[in-house]
Amino acid sequence: MTRLPASLLLLAAFALPMGVAAKTSDRNQTLGVDADASDCSTNERAPCIFTGNVEIRQGTLEIHAARVDVRRSNGEIQRTILTGSPVRLKQQMDDGGWVDATAAQADYNLPTDTVVLTGNAVVNQPGKGRIEGQRIVYNMSTGQVQGGGEGQGRVRMQFEPRNRQPAQDNATQGGN
């Protein structure tokens, strides 16, 4: 297992759309990266690249990608670019629910606290909702979510009812 600098713990802030918070205790957990290969330098101007079956875990956060490109400046991670076939992310939320996301690429800009998912992006929160589009932008500071746009196709969203009642069969509804 390859270990990253402590500042990569910020990667776990990868909360995803739909207005809930990622499990905040995950940020205080050890972050582990497994990959077939890594190419990292002590020179922070050079990217730190992980390739081949990259797995990132921190608490309940799980990320699977083909490649992870970490960009640093002034001792801090500035940007993390994840690419794959597709990139898969899963994390438990503070409310106990889960969020799953897939996309061809995920670009996390730490200074702006913004995640951009591109290429058949899907974010799903079972029991709450789903958003699909070629591009989904989530500002983690403001909670703003934008989908589709810029000629990249339509966005589709589904919202689940807050107090969903289980379906009743005809017998309990008085039908025969």
LOBANU-151021 format. One record per residue (C-alpha): residue number from 1; y, x negated, z negated. Coordinates in Angstrom, 2 decimals, always signed. Each point is the difference from the previous one (the first is absolute). Example, Ala and Ser with C-alpha at 12.3 -4.5 7.8 and 13.67 -1.06 7.14 Angstrom:
BEGIN
    i       yy       xx       zz
    1    -4.50   -12.30    -7.80
    2    +3.44    -1.37    +0.66
//
This chain:
BEGIN
    i       yy       xx       zz
    1    +0.00    +0.00    +0.00
    2    +3.43    -1.36    +0.97
    3    +2.77    +0.41    -2.62
    4    +3.60    +0.67    +0.99
    5    +3.24    -0.81    -1.80
    6    +0.96    +2.42    -2.78
    7    +2.87    +1.31    +2.10
    8    -2.55    +1.67    +2.32
    9    -0.56    +2.47    -2.81
   10    +2.88    +1.83    +1.61
   11    -2.38    +0.90    +2.82
   12    -1.61    +2.44    -2.39
   13    +3.21    +1.96    -0.02
   14    -1.35    +1.38    +3.29
   15    +0.47    +3.60    -1.12
   16    -0.45    +2.39    +2.89
   17    +1.79    +3.15    +1.11
   18    -0.05    +3.56    -1.22
   19    +2.09    -0.31    -3.10
   20    -2.34    -1.43    -2.62
   21    -0.08    -3.33    -1.73
   22    -2.75    -2.54    +0.44
   23    -1.80    -0.85    -3.20
   24    +2.68    -2.02    -1.77
   25    -2.54    -1.87    -2.11
   26    -1.40    -1.53    +3.23
   27    +3.06    -2.24    +0.23
   28    -1.07    -1.75    -3.20
   29    -3.56    -0.67    +1.18
   30    -1.32    -3.19    +1.55
   31    +0.31    -0.01    +3.77
   32    -2.95    -1.38    +1.94
   33    -0.29    -0.82    +3.68
   34    -3.27    -0.58    +1.82
   35    +0.06    -1.17    +3.63
   36    -2.10    -1.91    +2.48
   37    +2.81    -2.56    +0.35
   38    +3.46    -0.85    -1.29
   39    +2.79    -2.20    +1.28
   40    +2.68    -0.39    -2.67
   41    +2.57    -2.69    -0.69
   42    +1.97    -1.00    -3.06
   43    +3.00    +0.10    +2.35
   44    +1.27    +3.54    -0.47
   45    +1.60    +0.00    +3.46
   46    -3.50    +0.05    +1.45
   47    -1.94    +3.26    -0.07
   48    -3.13    +0.39    -2.07
   49    -2.65    +1.50    +2.29
   50    -3.33    +1.56    -1.00
   51    -2.44    +0.97    +2.75
   52    -3.39    +1.61    +0.40
   53    -1.13    +2.90    -2.17
   54    +2.97    -0.33    -2.35
   55    -0.41    +1.96    -3.22
   56    +2.80    +0.32    -2.54
   57    -0.62    +1.61    -3.39
   58    +2.28    +0.57    -2.94
   59    -0.97    +2.64    -2.53
   60    -0.73    +3.13    +2.04
   61    +1.73    -1.36    +3.12
   62    -2.41    -0.95    +2.81
   63    +1.17    -1.33    +3.35
   64    -2.24    -0.96    +2.93
   65    +1.50    -1.75    +3.02
   66    -0.97    -2.43    +2.72
   67    +3.07    -2.16    -0.63
   68    +2.67    -0.31    -2.70
   69    +3.19    -1.98    +0.66
   70    +2.07    -0.73    -3.14
   71    +3.61    -1.17    +0.45
   72    +1.87    -1.68    -2.89
   73    +3.54    -1.12    -0.79
   74    +1.67    -1.33    -3.15
   75    -3.29    +0.09    -1.90
   76    -0.57    +3.70    +0.69
   77    -2.07    +1.91    +2.51
   78    +2.34    +1.70    +2.46
   79    -2.36    +1.69    +2.41
   80    -3.70    +0.68    +0.40
   81    -1.39    +1.00    +3.40
   82    -3.52    +1.42    +0.04
   83    -1.85    +0.57    +3.27
   84    -3.47    +1.29    +0.66
   85    -2.33    +2.31    +1.77
   86    +1.43    +1.86    -1.87
   87    +1.68    -1.09    -3.24
   88    -1.40    +2.16    -2.84
   89    +1.76    +0.57    -3.31
   90    -1.14    +1.98    -3.00
   91    +1.63    +0.37    -3.40
   92    -0.11    +2.30    -2.97
   93    +3.28    +1.67    -0.95
   94    +1.44    +0.39    -3.49
   95    -0.87    +3.71    +0.17
   96    -3.71    -0.90    +0.41
   97    -0.19    +0.92    +3.68
   98    -0.71    -2.43    +2.80
   99    +1.81    -0.95    +3.17
  100    -1.72    -1.43    +3.08
  101    +1.79    -1.46    +3.00
  102    -1.03    -1.53    +3.30
  103    +2.08    -1.55    +2.77
  104    -0.24    -2.76    +2.58
  105    +2.69    -1.87    -1.95
  106    +1.74    +0.24    -3.37
  107    +3.25    -1.92    -0.51
  108    +1.29    -0.20    -3.57
  109    +3.57    -1.28    -0.40
  110    +0.45    -0.80    -3.69
  111    +3.81    -0.44    -0.10
  112    +0.51    +3.48    +1.52
  113    -3.09    +1.44    -1.77
  114    -1.07    +1.56    +3.30
  115    -3.47    +0.41    +1.51
  116    -0.36    +0.65    +3.74
  117    -3.41    +1.18    +1.23
  118    -0.43    -0.12    +3.79
  119    -2.73    +0.84    +2.48
  120    -1.91    +3.22    -0.73
  121    +1.35    +0.06    -3.54
  122    -1.55    +2.51    -2.39
  123    +0.86    +0.47    -3.67
  124    -2.17    +2.47    -1.88
  125    +0.23    +1.25    -3.57
  126    -2.98    +2.32    -0.52
  127    +1.14    +3.30    -1.47
  128    +3.69    -0.76    +0.69
  129    +0.55    -0.70    +3.65
  130    -0.26    -2.23    +3.02
  131    +2.37    -1.61    +2.50
  132    -1.00    -1.47    +3.37
  133    +2.05    -1.74    +2.66
  134    +0.42    -3.14    +2.01
  135    +2.57    -1.22    -2.53
  136    +0.45    +0.91    -3.65
  137    +2.81    -1.59    -2.02
  138    +0.04    +0.30    -3.78
  139    +2.85    -1.23    -2.18
  140    -1.60    -0.49    -3.42
  141    +3.38    -0.17    -1.77
  142    +1.33    +3.31    +1.29
  143    -3.27    +1.84    +0.76
  144    +1.23    +0.68    +3.56
  145    -2.83    +0.44    +2.55
  146    +0.60    +0.03    +3.74
  147    -2.64    +0.53    +2.67
  148    -0.27    -0.20    +3.79
  149    +3.29    -0.71    +1.69
  150    +1.29    -2.53    +2.47
  151    -2.09    +1.41    +2.84
  152    -3.19    -0.78    -1.89
  153    -1.46    +3.48    +0.05
  154    +0.02    +2.97    -2.27
  155    -0.56    +0.06    -3.71
  156    -2.45    +2.41    -1.63
  157    +0.13    +1.02    -3.63
  158    -2.15    +2.27    -2.11
  159    +1.01    +1.23    -3.42
  160    -2.59    +1.37    -2.36
  161    +0.94    +2.97    -2.21
  162    +0.91    -1.01    -3.52
  163    -2.34    +2.50    -1.69
  164    -2.80    +0.20    +2.52
  165    -2.52    +2.70    -0.90
  166    -3.66    -0.49    +0.89
  167    -1.15    +2.09    +2.96
  168    -1.82    +3.17    -1.01
  169    -2.95    +1.35    +1.95
  170    -0.15    +3.61    +1.29
  171    -2.21    +1.15    -2.89
  172    +2.64    -0.83    -2.62
  173    +2.72    +1.57    +2.12
  174    -1.79    +3.30    +0.19
  175    -1.33    -0.50    +3.53
  176    -3.66    +0.61    +0.91
//
